[in-house]
Amino acid sequence: MYRRHGEKLGLVFLACDLTITVAAWLIAYALRFTFWPAPDGVPNLDAVLRPLPLLLILAAVAYRAAGLYDVHRLRQLPSEWGVVLRGSGLLFLLAVAAVFYRRELYESRLALGTFAALLPLGLVASRYLLWGALRRARSRGLNHSRALIVGSGRLARRVSQIIHKNRWTGLEAIGFVEDDPATRLPGLSRLGSIDELASIIEQQDVDHVFVALPLARYGELCGVYQALSQLLVEVQLVPDIPSLTGMRVRMLEVQQTCFLSLREDPHAGWRRVTKRGLDVAGALAALALFSPLMLLIAALVKLTSRGPVLYRQPRTSLAGAQFSMLKFRSMRINAEQATGPVWTHQNDARCTAIGHWLRRYSLDELPQLFNVLVGDMSLVGPRPERQIFAERFCGSIPGYLQRQQVKSGMTGWAQINGWRGNTSVRRRVEYDLYYIANWTLWFDVKILWLTLWRGFRQDNAY
């Protein structure tokens, strides 16, 4: 039968979160009136304690609505900041509404602000400690569950490796079932055929079943699910979907009908607004920071070679739309007149006196901040390519066209991992598609931070 550890853990998390909420409320009161004395004096402690029952009710509602208690073995240690900020932010709004509705409540905007700052810090710290304690308990054999794999192919091997490498789940793969007695799965024993699945689960006291059959054998799923229909075990279907196409499975439910979303607009709705806001704010800040350097580079380009300071080159971006990408000119005028469109290479003779230096440190890219401001580009995204190269790669590299699901960027996941310049285009596409499939605003912030932290110098930039 089901082992309801998730519900118990959810209650433990809830109890700890409510304790942290009370502590943050009282500490905010103490800090407010210790360091910033009020003209009307310190309010009575009873006025601070009286709203706590209501606050705890609102906290339980807010935290539950934010998804803080969606505990499952296969859920990794969450990006706690996201769910905690949602939960604490909702609680703060509810608390402010309650303060204005109930006039007798202890009121202090500074104390409420301090509470709003302390609460997420306390919640994140406590939850990291709890997750750490849970991992240690599972490493000692507590809170374990027995898992069985249906299948023995590539997908089944992948599931076995994931279970083995992620001991924090508390899962133990005890074996696999397969019709062919000659099949092997490294590290696991064959326990029988699929027809014997029900009896194997009962005899082996299995809690989780992972159905990892290849797409060609999906006709056998009816028999598998029929065998599982009379058993109280958790069942996960591992879909056989190619991993190099930038797809990420999400489940949608409409009128009790499930849809598996394999590809969707990563910047739909409010996400487009937030990404655009980050682009504008980041571009303005970067222009303010780098404007003296940009003026110096412009002067050096003008003084060291004949021709304009800026170079405009047609590039492709979102949905294949073309735009004029700005760069500081780093090559001689008409550099491609004899060769046609070609990539630059090490010690390229077409570069100007300071062109090599500008390209090596990516300083020729700084004018693209103006492309970001007008909306042609984003700060983060796949690097824009020239149309002639894009057409060539579309025919030879699977998934290349999917890079155009989003705006091109000044920096990207591929670039900070070393895949830029004269490197493998195939690997670059893999990193770009991973970025698109897993995009979040925090992912953009991480990439921008790594770009600054690691510096602009690139060994493969010529």
C-alpha positions in Angstrom: 0.0 0.0 0.0 1.0 3.6 -0.3 3.5 4.9 2.2 2.3 8.4 2.9 5.7 9.8 3.8 5.0 12.9 1.7 2.1 13.9 3.8 4.1 13.5 7.0 6.9 15.5 5.6 4.5 18.2 4.5 3.2 18.5 8.1 6.8 18.7 9.4 7.6 21.5 6.9 4.4 23.3 7.8 5.1 23.1 11.6 8.6 24.5 11.0 7.4 27.2 8.6 4.8 28.4 11.1 7.4 28.5 13.9 9.7 30.6 11.7 6.7 32.9 10.9 6.1 33.5 14.6 9.8 34.1 15.3 10.1 36.5 12.4 7.0 38.4 13.6 8.4 38.8 17.1 12.0 39.6 16.0 10.7 42.3 13.7 8.8 43.8 16.7 12.0 43.7 18.8 14.2 45.2 16.1 11.7 47.9 15.2 11.4 49.3 18.7 15.0 48.6 19.8 16.8 50.4 17.0 14.1 52.9 15.9 12.2 54.1 19.0 8.7 55.3 18.2 7.5 58.8 19.3 4.4 57.2 20.9 6.5 54.7 22.9 6.7 50.9 22.6 3.4 49.2 22.1 2.1 46.6 24.6 3.4 43.1 23.9 -0.2 41.9 24.0 -1.0 44.0 20.9 1.8 42.2 19.1 0.8 38.7 20.2 -3.0 39.1 19.6 -2.8 38.9 15.8 -0.6 35.8 15.8 -3.5 33.2 15.5 -4.9 35.0 12.5 -1.4 35.4 11.1 -0.7 31.7 11.4 -4.0 30.9 9.6 -3.1 33.3 6.8 0.4 31.8 6.7 -0.9 28.2 6.3 -3.1 29.4 3.4 -0.5 31.4 1.7 2.3 28.7 1.9 0.0 26.0 0.7 -1.2 28.1 -2.2 2.5 28.8 -3.2 3.3 25.1 -3.3 5.6 24.9 -0.4 4.3 21.4 0.6 4.4 19.6 -2.7 6.7 17.0 -1.3 7.6 14.1 -3.6 10.6 11.8 -3.7 11.3 12.7 -7.3 11.2 16.4 -6.6 14.7 17.7 -6.1 15.7 20.1 -3.4 13.6 22.9 -4.9 14.8 26.3 -5.9 13.4 27.3 -2.5 13.8 31.0 -3.2 11.1 30.9 -5.8 8.4 29.1 -3.8 9.3 30.9 -0.5 9.2 34.3 -2.1 5.7 33.5 -3.5 4.5 32.3 -0.2 6.0 35.0 2.0 4.9 37.7 -0.5 1.3 36.5 -0.5 1.4 36.3 3.3 2.7 39.9 3.5 -0.2 41.1 1.3 -2.7 39.2 3.4 -1.2 40.5 6.7 -1.3 44.1 5.4 -4.9 43.7 4.4 -5.7 42.3 7.9 -3.9 45.2 9.6 -6.0 47.7 7.8 -9.2 45.8 8.3 -8.8 45.2 12.1 -8.0 48.6 13.6 -7.0 47.2 17.0 -4.1 45.3 15.5 -0.6 46.4 16.3 0.4 48.6 13.4 3.9 49.6 12.3 4.9 49.9 8.7 8.6 49.6 9.6 7.9 46.5 11.6 5.9 45.0 8.8 8.7 45.8 6.4 11.2 44.1 8.7 9.0 41.1 9.0 8.7 40.9 5.2 12.5 40.9 4.9 13.2 38.4 7.7 10.5 35.9 6.8 11.9 34.5 3.5 15.4 34.4 4.9 14.2 32.3 7.8 12.0 30.1 5.7 14.8 29.3 3.2 17.3 28.6 6.0 15.0 26.3 7.9 14.0 24.4 4.7 17.6 23.9 3.7 18.3 22.4 7.1 15.2 20.2 6.9 16.2 18.9 3.4 19.7 18.3 4.7 18.4 16.3 7.6 16.2 14.3 5.3 19.1 13.5 3.0 21.2 12.3 6.0 18.3 10.1 7.2 17.8 8.5 3.8 21.5 7.9 3.5 21.2 5.8 6.7 18.4 3.7 5.4 15.5 5.6 6.8 12.5 6.7 4.8 13.4 4.4 1.9 11.1 3.1 -0.8 11.6 0.1 -3.1 11.4 0.7 -6.9 10.9 -1.6 -9.8 11.6 -0.8 -13.5 9.5 -2.1 -16.4 11.8 -2.4 -19.4 15.5 -2.9 -20.1 16.4 -0.7 -23.0 18.1 2.7 -23.2 15.4 4.5 -21.3 15.4 1.8 -18.5 19.1 2.1 -18.1 18.8 5.9 -17.8 16.2 5.5 -15.1 18.4 3.0 -13.2 21.3 5.4 -13.4 19.2 8.3 -12.1 18.0 6.4 -9.1 21.5 5.2 -8.3 23.1 8.6 -8.6 20.3 10.5 -6.7 20.4 8.8 -3.3 18.6 11.8 -1.8 15.3 10.4 -3.2 15.5 7.5 -0.8 14.6 5.2 -3.7 16.2 1.7 -4.1 15.9 0.0 -7.5 15.5 -3.7 -6.6 15.3 -5.0 -10.2 13.5 -4.9 -13.5 10.9 -6.9 -15.3 11.2 -7.9 -19.0 9.7 -10.7 -21.2 13.0 -11.7 -22.7 15.1 -13.8 -20.2 18.3 -12.9 -22.0 18.0 -9.1 -21.4 20.3 -7.4 -19.0 20.3 -4.2 -17.0 23.6 -3.2 -15.4 23.5 -3.5 -11.6 20.0 -5.0 -11.5 18.5 -8.4 -11.6 15.6 -9.5 -13.9 12.8 -10.5 -11.5 10.4 -11.9 -14.1 8.3 -11.1 -17.1 5.7 -8.3 -17.5 2.9 -10.9 -17.1 4.2 -11.6 -13.6 4.3 -7.9 -12.7 1.5 -8.0 -10.1 2.9 -10.9 -8.2 6.4 -9.5 -8.2 5.2 -6.2 -6.7 3.4 -8.0 -3.9 6.3 -10.4 -3.2 9.0 -7.7 -3.3 7.0 -5.1 -1.3 7.5 -2.5 -4.2 6.4 1.1 -3.6 7.2 2.7 -7.0 7.0 1.4 -10.5 8.9 3.1 -13.4 7.5 2.2 -16.8 10.4 2.8 -19.2 9.5 1.2 -22.4 10.7 2.4 -25.8 8.2 4.1 -28.1 8.0 1.1 -30.3 6.6 -1.0 -27.4 3.9 1.4 -26.3 1.3 -1.2 -27.4 2.3 -3.1 -24.2 1.2 -0.3 -21.9 -2.4 -1.6 -21.6 -1.1 -4.9 -20.2 1.2 -3.1 -17.8 -1.5 -0.7 -16.5 -4.0 -3.6 -16.2 -1.6 -5.5 -14.0 -1.1 -2.3 -11.9 -4.8 -1.4 -11.6 -5.4 -3.6 -8.5 -2.3 -2.5 -6.7 -1.6 0.5 -4.5 1.7 1.6 -5.8 3.0 4.9 -7.3 3.5 4.6 -11.1 5.6 6.9 -13.2 5.7 6.7 -17.0 9.0 7.8 -18.4 8.2 9.0 -21.9 10.5 8.0 -24.7 11.2 11.5 -26.2 14.5 12.4 -28.0 16.7 14.5 -25.7 18.5 16.7 -28.3 15.5 18.6 -29.7 15.0 21.2 -27.0 11.8 19.6 -25.8 10.6 19.7 -22.2 7.5 17.8 -21.2 4.8 19.7 -19.3 1.4 18.3 -18.5 -1.7 20.3 -19.0 -5.3 19.2 -18.1 -8.4 20.6 -19.8 -11.8 19.2 -19.0 -10.3 16.1 -17.5 -8.2 15.4 -20.6 -4.4 15.4 -20.2 -2.1 17.0 -22.8 1.6 16.5 -22.8 3.2 19.8 -24.0 6.5 19.1 -25.7 7.2 22.6 -27.0 5.7 25.9 -26.2 6.6 29.6 -26.3 9.0 30.1 -23.3 8.3 33.8 -23.1 4.5 33.8 -23.3 2.4 36.2 -21.2 3.9 37.8 -18.2 7.2 36.1 -18.9 7.7 38.2 -22.0 7.0 41.4 -19.9 9.5 40.4 -17.2 12.2 39.4 -19.7 11.8 42.7 -21.5 11.9 44.6 -18.3 15.2 42.9 -17.4 16.6 43.7 -20.9 15.7 47.4 -20.7 16.9 47.8 -17.1 20.1 45.9 -17.7 20.9 47.7 -21.0 20.5 51.1 -19.4 22.6 50.1 -16.5 25.3 48.7 -18.7 25.3 51.8 -20.9 25.7 54.0 -17.9 28.6 51.8 -16.6 30.4 51.3 -19.9 29.8 54.6 -21.7 33.3 56.0 -20.9 34.9 52.8 -22.2 32.7 52.9 -25.3 33.7 56.5 -26.0 37.4 55.5 -25.6 37.0 52.5 -28.0 35.2 54.7 -30.5 38.0 57.2 -30.5 40.6 54.4 -30.9 38.7 52.8 -33.8 38.5 56.2 -35.6 42.2 57.1 -35.0 43.7 53.7 -35.9 41.9 52.9 -39.2 39.9 54.4 -42.0 36.2 54.0 -42.0 33.1 54.3 -39.7 33.3 53.6 -36.0 30.3 51.3 -36.0 29.7 48.3 -38.3 26.2 47.1 -39.1 25.6 43.5 -40.2 22.3 41.8 -41.0 21.6 39.0 -38.5 18.6 36.7 -37.8 16.6 36.7 -34.5 13.2 35.8 -33.3 11.1 33.8 -35.9 13.9 34.4 -38.5 13.4 38.2 -38.5 16.4 40.1 -39.7 17.9 43.2 -38.0 21.1 45.3 -38.3 23.4 44.2 -35.5 25.7 46.9 -34.2 29.4 46.3 -33.5 32.5 48.4 -33.1 34.3 48.0 -36.4 37.2 45.6 -35.9 38.1 44.8 -39.5 39.1 46.7 -42.6 36.5 48.2 -44.9 35.3 45.6 -47.5 37.0 42.8 -45.6 34.9 40.1 -47.2 35.1 41.5 -50.8 37.6 38.8 -51.8 36.5 35.9 -49.6 32.7 36.3 -49.3 31.0 35.6 -46.0 33.4 33.6 -43.8 34.0 33.2 -40.1 36.9 34.9 -38.6 39.9 32.8 -37.6 43.0 33.1 -35.4 45.4 35.8 -36.5 42.9 37.0 -39.1 44.7 39.5 -41.4 41.5 41.4 -42.0 41.4 42.7 -38.4 42.5 46.3 -37.7 45.3 47.3 -35.3 43.0 47.1 -32.3 40.5 44.7 -33.9 42.1 41.5 -32.5 42.0 43.0 -29.0 38.4 44.2 -29.2 37.3 40.8 -30.5 39.3 38.8 -27.9 37.6 40.6 -25.1 34.2 40.9 -26.8 34.4 44.7 -26.5 33.3 45.1 -30.1 29.9 43.7 -29.0 29.1 46.6 -26.6 27.0 48.7 -29.1 24.5 45.8 -29.2 23.2 47.3 -26.0 21.4 49.7 -28.3 19.9 46.7 -30.2 18.6 45.4 -26.8 17.1 48.8 -26.0 15.1 49.0 -29.3 14.0 45.4 -28.9 16.0 43.7 -31.7 17.9 41.6 -29.2 17.8 40.4 -25.6 20.6 40.5 -23.1 20.5 36.7 -22.9 19.7 34.3 -25.7 21.3 32.3 -28.6 23.8 34.4 -30.5 22.4 35.8 -33.7 23.7 34.3 -36.9 24.0 35.6 -40.4 21.3 34.4 -42.8 23.7 32.5 -45.1 25.1 30.5 -42.2 21.7 30.0 -40.6 20.4 28.4 -43.8 23.4 26.2 -44.1 23.2 25.0 -40.5 19.4 24.4 -40.7 20.0 21.7 -43.3 22.8 19.9 -41.4 22.2 20.3 -37.6 18.9 18.9 -36.1 17.0 21.5 -34.1 19.0 24.5 -35.3 15.8 26.3 -36.4 14.4 26.0 -32.9 16.9 28.6 -31.7 14.6 31.2 -33.3 11.9 30.5 -30.7 13.4 33.4 -28.7 15.2 36.6 -29.4 18.9 36.4 -30.0 21.1 37.6 -27.1 24.4 39.4 -26.4 25.4 36.4 -24.2 24.0 33.0 -23.6 24.3 29.6 -21.9 26.4 28.3 -24.8 28.8 31.3 -24.7 29.5 31.1 -20.9 30.3 27.4 -21.3 32.9 28.1 -23.9 30.9 27.4 -27.1 31.4 30.5 -29.2 33.6 31.6 -32.0 35.3 28.8 -34.0 33.8 25.9 -31.9 31.3 23.1 -32.5 28.1 24.5 -33.8 26.3 21.3 -32.9 27.3 21.6 -29.2 26.4 25.3 -29.3 22.9 24.4 -30.5 22.5 21.8 -27.7 23.3 24.4 -25.1 21.0 27.0 -26.8 18.1 24.5 -26.9 18.7 23.6 -23.2 18.5 27.3 -22.3 15.2 27.7 -24.3 13.6 24.6 -22.8 14.6 25.5 -19.2 14.3 29.3 -19.3 13.4 31.3 -16.2 14.2 34.9 -15.3 16.6 33.6 -12.7 18.4 31.6 -15.4 18.9 34.9 -17.3 20.2 36.6 -14.1 22.6 33.6 -13.5 24.0 33.8 -17.1 24.5 37.6 -16.8 26.3 37.2 -13.5 28.5 34.4 -14.9 29.3 36.6 -17.9 30.5 39.4 -15.6 32.2 37.0 -13.1 34.2 35.1 -15.8 35.0 38.3 -17.7 34.6 39.1 -21.3 37.7 37.3 -22.5 37.1 34.3 -24.7 39.9 32.0 -25.9 37.9 31.1 -29.1 37.0 34.7 -30.0 39.1 35.9 -32.9 
